[in-house]
């Protein structure tokens, strides 16, 4: 199944927002840090599925 760019962006935003939410826990324990890292990685993976043109528009040239 191929996801649309809008779906990929929505997924990335959701993962990154969740990572930020997990960071609100005090004190941060290792389990929270692991969850944050996994959500950030999932967000990056979702963004990696965008077309090169969309990535360039969002982040500029690499």
C-alpha positions as CSV (number, residue, x, y, z in Angstrom):
1,X,0.0,0.0,0.0
2,X,1.4,3.4,-1.0
3,X,0.8,6.2,1.4
4,X,0.1,9.8,0.1
5,X,2.4,12.6,1.0
6,X,-0.3,14.1,3.1
7,X,-0.6,10.9,5.1
8,X,3.2,10.7,5.5
9,X,3.3,14.3,6.8
10,X,0.4,13.6,9.2
11,X,2.2,10.5,10.5
12,X,5.4,12.4,11.0
13,X,3.7,15.2,12.9
14,X,1.9,12.7,15.0
15,X,5.1,10.8,15.9
16,X,7.0,14.0,16.7
17,X,4.1,15.5,18.8
18,X,3.9,12.3,20.7
19,X,7.7,12.4,21.3
20,X,7.3,15.9,22.8
21,X,4.4,14.7,24.9
22,X,6.5,11.9,26.3
23,X,9.2,14.4,27.2
24,X,6.8,16.2,29.6
25,X,7.2,13.4,32.1
26,X,9.3,14.3,35.1
27,X,11.7,12.8,35.9
28,X,12.5,11.2,32.6
29,X,13.4,7.6,33.0
30,X,15.1,5.4,30.5
31,X,11.8,4.0,29.3
32,X,10.7,7.5,28.4
33,X,13.9,8.3,26.6
34,X,13.6,5.0,24.6
35,X,10.0,5.9,23.7
36,X,11.0,9.4,22.6
37,X,13.8,8.0,20.4
38,X,11.5,5.5,18.8
39,X,8.9,8.2,18.0
40,X,11.6,10.5,16.5
41,X,12.9,7.7,14.4
42,X,9.4,6.8,13.2
43,X,8.8,10.5,12.3
44,X,12.0,10.6,10.3
45,X,11.1,7.4,8.6
46,X,7.7,8.9,7.6
47,X,9.5,12.0,6.2
48,X,11.9,9.8,4.3
49,X,9.0,8.5,2.3
50,X,8.3,12.0,0.9
51,X,9.3,12.7,-2.7
52,X,12.7,14.5,-3.1
53,X,10.9,17.6,-4.2
54,X,8.8,17.7,-1.1
55,X,11.8,17.1,1.2
56,X,13.7,19.9,-0.6
57,X,10.7,22.3,-0.2
58,X,10.5,21.4,3.6
59,X,14.2,21.2,4.5
60,X,16.2,22.8,1.7
61,X,19.1,21.2,-0.1
62,X,21.1,18.6,1.7
